[in-house]
Each structure stands twice: as structure tokens, then as C-alpha cells.
């Protein structure tokens, strides 16, 4: 599965799109990884320091968790309204 989000990075706080891939089963998500970082349609993978990459990965993991919780809450609301 894929999840994309926009964030800032670098000295000039440039806005980039981070593309994460993850897997999901009944126990939750796993194997979360950044598959690409895009700035103005150009891939920036391989241009980050380890520290920048870790920071993006931590932010992505937190955002993904929030996103999945919001999706689950929305699904519960829709299911309740449907009943």
C-alpha cells in the first residue's frame, strides 16, 4: 500500500512529497519505508543525509499512523450511519 504526504525539508524548508510504502494485516501495519521523495516532479532519493532520511521516516510513520486511525474512525462512523 502507498501513502503520500507533503512536508518541508532542508535548509530552505523546501516542500517535498514523500511517498511511503507499507504492508498491513489484521495485527496492524509493518514494513513502512520511504520509496521516494519528490520535489517538482524530480526524485530526490539518495540526496539526503542519514539524519534527514531518519527525520522524514519518523514523520512519515507518525503521519501514517494518524491517517490510518482517522480512516478507521471514519469507517466506524459510516458503518454506524448505515445501520
C-alpha positions as CSV (number, residue, x, y, z in Angstrom):
1,X,0.0,0.0,0.0
2,X,1.1,3.6,-0.5
3,X,0.7,6.7,1.5
4,X,1.9,10.2,0.3
5,X,2.3,13.4,2.3
6,X,3.8,16.8,1.8
7,X,6.4,18.2,4.2
8,X,9.3,20.6,4.4
9,X,13.0,19.6,4.5
10,X,16.4,21.1,4.1
11,X,17.9,24.5,4.8
12,X,15.3,26.4,2.8
13,X,12.4,24.4,4.2
14,X,11.5,23.2,0.7
15,X,8.2,21.5,0.3
16,X,8.6,17.9,-0.9
17,X,6.2,15.0,-1.4
18,X,7.2,11.8,0.5
19,X,5.9,8.5,-0.8
20,X,5.8,5.7,1.7
21,X,5.0,2.1,1.1
22,X,3.7,-0.2,3.8
23,X,2.1,-3.6,4.4
24,X,-1.0,-4.2,6.5
25,X,-2.6,-7.2,8.1
26,X,-5.0,-8.0,11.0
27,X,-2.3,-7.1,13.5
28,X,-1.5,-3.7,12.1
29,X,1.0,-2.1,9.7
30,X,4.5,-3.2,9.1
31,X,7.4,-2.7,6.7
32,X,7.0,1.0,6.5
33,X,9.6,2.5,4.1
34,X,10.1,5.7,2.1
35,X,10.0,4.7,-1.5
36,X,10.5,8.2,-2.9
37,X,10.9,11.9,-2.1
38,X,9.8,14.2,-4.9
39,X,10.4,17.9,-5.4
40,X,8.8,19.5,-8.5
41,X,8.4,16.1,-10.2
42,X,12.1,15.2,-9.6
43,X,13.1,12.3,-7.4
44,X,15.5,13.3,-4.6
45,X,16.2,9.8,-3.3
46,X,19.8,9.3,-2.5
47,X,20.4,13.0,-1.9
48,X,19.6,13.1,1.8
49,X,21.9,12.7,4.8
50,X,21.1,9.8,7.1
51,X,19.8,12.3,9.7
52,X,17.4,13.9,7.1
53,X,16.2,10.5,6.0
54,X,15.5,9.3,9.5
55,X,13.7,12.5,10.3
56,X,11.4,12.1,7.2
57,X,10.9,8.4,8.1
58,X,9.9,9.3,11.7
59,X,7.5,12.0,10.5
60,X,6.1,9.6,7.8
61,X,5.5,6.8,10.3
62,X,3.7,9.2,12.7
63,X,1.6,10.7,9.9
64,X,0.7,7.2,8.5
65,X,-0.4,6.1,12.0
66,X,-2.7,9.1,12.3
67,X,-4.0,8.7,8.8
68,X,-4.9,5.0,9.4
69,X,-6.6,5.9,12.7
70,X,-8.6,8.6,11.0
71,X,-9.6,6.1,8.3
72,X,-10.7,3.6,10.9
73,X,-12.8,6.2,12.8
74,X,-14.4,7.3,9.5
75,X,-15.3,3.8,8.6
76,X,-16.9,3.2,12.0
77,X,-19.0,6.4,11.6
78,X,-20.1,5.4,8.1
79,X,-21.0,1.9,9.3
80,X,-22.9,3.3,12.2
81,X,-24.8,5.7,10.0
82,X,-25.6,2.9,7.6
83,X,-27.2,0.8,10.3
